[in-house]
């Protein structure tokens, strides 16, 4: 008399496949149409199917452990959370993370692949050490949006809400409820499908693409990386605004676009600061090399750049900065040292600050 759970009802794709398997049918069927319907969505999973593939969030101890953790993935769409502990991690994660970003990471013994969203934490500012000398293997880090802490770039702090805005202090609880609601919809095996919110981004997206093209010189490749950012922000903000149990908040295309621009500008400023710092360090190092070739007796510019092994134009730029700082002096193409060694060390620490 025990009634075992029968699981969710068949969806339209399962019904279409069932009709294709009928040898004799009173209802005329068109095989191509039924196969098209069959391919629209997978079968509604049972609870034991969900238990066999429960991983929505994937974490790892390090690069060698990541591949071992990429199993039993729910719907082949995990959120993978990693931490950069040292510069070598960017290289070590490259192959797996590139495949996840491309949606081509193989799982199981069949032809199934996984596509992941990546959340990379960088508490020790490893990215700043990688960015100036990034190689092809580390390029995958540039395919994501950087959410920058600190004071780099525009500030977004508001102590008082402007007219027509609402200042809310319950974002922690609101986020928790919104996340619970989203996960419930993702795990709902009785009604599989895509969640759609009506939100007009038509004109905003046109402006957004133009904005990204203008930012490409500061952030190479950002036009492709951030093309879908507005839609992502719109979905997330709408879910937060409609969180169950909380006052509904207004979300407009203009506010989504403004937030997107703020994020990208902060990313661009962070990259410029990283590369600028590296350029300063490089020029300081060149200044030290040049000083090792210059004494209190004049030395020709040609002898300097040839002995240091740098282009003449770069040598001229560094010498010019050193002259402005009062470290060296030049006359008729020959250069000599002005300051003593003790003073040079102090002055070089402040050299090229504005480069």
N, C-alpha and C positions, 0 to 999 in steps of 0.2 A: 504493500500500500504506500510505500515511500515514493514521493515524486521527486526525482532528481532534477536539478536545475537544467533548463533547456537553453539558457543563454539568450542573447538578443535575437530579434527577428531578422530575417534575411533582408538585405538592402536591395536596391534596384539592380546593382551589378550582379549580385548572387542570383536574383530572379531571372535575369537575362541569360546567365550561364545555364540555369536549370532548363529554360525553354530550349536552348540550343541542343540539350542532351535528349530531348523528347523525340522519339522515332516517329510517332504519329501525333499530330496536334490538330485540334479542331480550329485553332486560330492560325491564320496564315502568318508566317514569320519571315523576316528578311535577315538572313544570317549576318551580313555586314553591319547592319544597324545594331543587332544584338551583341556582336563582338565589340563594337564601339562602346556600347553601354557597359559591357563587362569590364572594359579596361579603364573606366572612369574612376573607380575607387576599389580598394581592397575589400574583402569580406569584413563584416562587423566582427571584431575579435571577441572571444569568450574571456572570462576571468582568468582561466589557466593560460591563455595566450598572453595576456598582460603580465601575468606572474613570470612567464618565461622570458619576457623582454621588458623589464621594468625601468631600465636606466634612462632617465631624462637628463640628469646631471652626472657628469664624469669628472672626477678629480684624479690626480696622480702624484706620486712621490717625486717624479723626475722624468727626464726624456726616455730612459730605458723602460720605464714602467707604463708609459702611455699606451702603447699598442696592446699590452695585456689587459688594460682596462676598457678598451673599445670593443666590448662584447655585450650581448643581451640588450641592445639599444632599442628603446621604444620608438617605433616608427622610423628608425634610421635617422633621427633628427635630434641629437643630443646638444646640450650646452656644455662645452668643454672648458673647464677653468684651470688655468696654468699659472705658474709663478716663474718669473725670470730671476734666478738666484745668482747667475754669473753670465758673462758674455758668451761663453761657449754654448749655453742653453739654446740660443737663437739658432745656431747651426744644427744642433742635435734635434730640435723639434721640427726643422724645416720640412723634411720629406712628408711626415705624417700630417702636419698642419696644412701644408699646401694641398694635399689630397682632400682633406676635410673641407677646406674652403672651396675647392672646385667641385665638391659633391661626388668625388670619385674614389673615396676610401672603400676598399672591398671588405665586406663582412659575410661571414658564413662561407659555405662551400659552393653556393650558386652564383648568380650574377648580380646579387643585391649590393648596393653601395650605400654609404652613409654620407650625409652632408651636415656639417656642424656649424653652430655659432661658437666663436671663440671669445673667451674673456681672459685676457692676459694681465696679471698683476705685476707691477714693477716697483716694489717698495724701496729697493736700493738704487733706483735710477740707473739701471743697467742700460736702458735704451739710449741714454745720453752718451754712453761710451761706445755704443754700437753705431749710432746714426752717422757720425762723420766718416766712418770707414766701411760702411755696409757693403757686403758682397752680394752676389746673386742669391746665395742660399738664405741670406737674412732678409731678402726683399719681401717675404711674406708678411713681415710686421708692418710694412707700409700699405698693405691691402685692407687695413682695419682703421676704424676711427679711433683717435686717441682722446680719451677723456682725461684732461689735464688738471691736476691739483695745483695749489699754490697761486702765485700772483701773476703768472705769465699771461699776458693778453687782457681782454676786456673783463671787467668785474660784473658779477651778476647779483650782488647782494642788495636786497631791498629791505629796509627796516619798516617802512610804511607802504602799504599798498596804494598805488596810484588810483585815480578816479576810474571806476568801472572794473577794478581788479579786486580780487579777494586774497587776503593774506591768510594762509592756512598753516597750522602748526601740528597737524595730525597726520603728516605724510607717512610716518612709520606704520601706523595702524592701517591707513588707507592702502599702502603698498601691500601689506600682508593679506588684506581681504581681496585685493585685485589679483594677486598672485594665486591665491587659493581658488578664486573663481576661474581663472584662466586654466589652471591645471585640471580642475574638474571638467571643463569643456574638452580639454585634450584627451582625458581618459574616458570620456563618455562613449562606451562601446555600443550604445543603443542608437546613437545618432552621430555617426562619423561625418565629417565634412569640414569645410573651411568657414571660419567666422568672418563675416563681412560687416563693416560699419560704413554707413553712408557718410562720406566726408569729401567735399569737393576740393581737390588739390590740382585741378586742371591748370589754372593760370599760375598758381604758385610753383608748379613743377617746371613750367616754361622759364620763369624767372630763376628758379633754382639751377637749372642746367646752365644758364648763362653765367650765373654767379660762380659755379664750379669751374667753368672754362677760364674765367678770369683768375681763379686761384691756382690754376695748374702750374704756373711758373713758380709759385712758392711751395706747392705740394704736388710734385709730379705724379700723375695717375689718379688724382683725387676725383676727376670727372667720372671715372668708372667705379671707384671705391665707394663714393658717397651718393651715387645717383638715386638709390632707393631709400636714403636716410629719412626724407620727409615722410614717406609712407610708414616707415618703422616708428618714427616719433609719433605720428598721428595715431597709430594703433595703440601704442603703449600709453599715451596720454589720455586717449578715450577710455581705455580700460581703467586707468586711475581715476578719471573724472566720474565714472559710473560705478565705482566700487560699492558693493552692497553695504548698507548700514551707514553710509556717509552722505553728506550733502553733495548733490550733483554740482560739478564745477563746469564752467563754460570752456570749451576748447575751440579755437578758430584757426582757419588756415594761416592767417597772418601771424598768430602767436607761434604756431609750429614752425613756420618759415624763419621767424626771428630766432628761435632757439637753435635751429639747424645752423644758421649763419654764425651764431655765437660759438657753437661747438667747433666749427671748421676754422674760424679765425683764431681761436685759442690753440688749436692743433698747429696751425701755420706758425704762430708766434713761438710755440714750444720748439718746433723744428728749427726755426731760424736761430733761436737761442743756443740750441745744441750745436749747430753747424758753426755759428759765430764763435762760440767758445773754443771749438776745435781750431778755427782759423787763427784766433788769437794765440793759442798755444803754439801752433806751427810757426807763426811769425816771430814769436819770442825766441823759439829755438833757433830760427835762422839768424836772429839778431845776435845771439850768443856765439854762433859759428862765425859770423862776420867779424865780431869783436875780437875773436881769437886770431884773426888775420890782420888786424889793424893795431898799430902801436901809436906812439906819439910822433913818429915820423910818417909823413904822407905816403899813402899806398894808392895806386891807380885803381879805378873802378874795374877795369878789365882783369887785373890780377885778382881782385876780390871775388867776382862772380865765377871766374874759372877755377879758383882754388876751392871755393865752397861747392861748386857744381850745380848752380842754379841759373835760370834764364836771366838775361840782363835786365829785363823789365821788372822782374820780381826783386832783383837786387836793388834797383833804383828806388822802388817803393819802400823797402825796408830801411834803406839808408836815409830816405827823406823823413820817415817817421822818427828815426833815431836823431836826426839833425834837429827836428822840431822839439824833441825832448831834451836837447842840449847834451846828448851823449857823445856825438861825433860832430865834426865840422868838415865841410868840403869846399874845395876851391880849385878851379881849373881841372876838374876831373880826378882830383886826388883827395883822399880822405884820411883823417887822423882822429885818434881818440882824444876826448876832452876831459872826461871824468876819471876819477880813480876807481880801482876795482871795487872797493867797498861801496862807493856810491852807485856804481853800475848795477850791482845786485838789487839794491832798493829801487832804482829807477826802472829796471826791466820788469818788475812786478806790476807797474802801472802802464807799461807800454802796450799800445794797440788796443786799449780798452774800448774804443769806439769803432773798431774794425768790424 
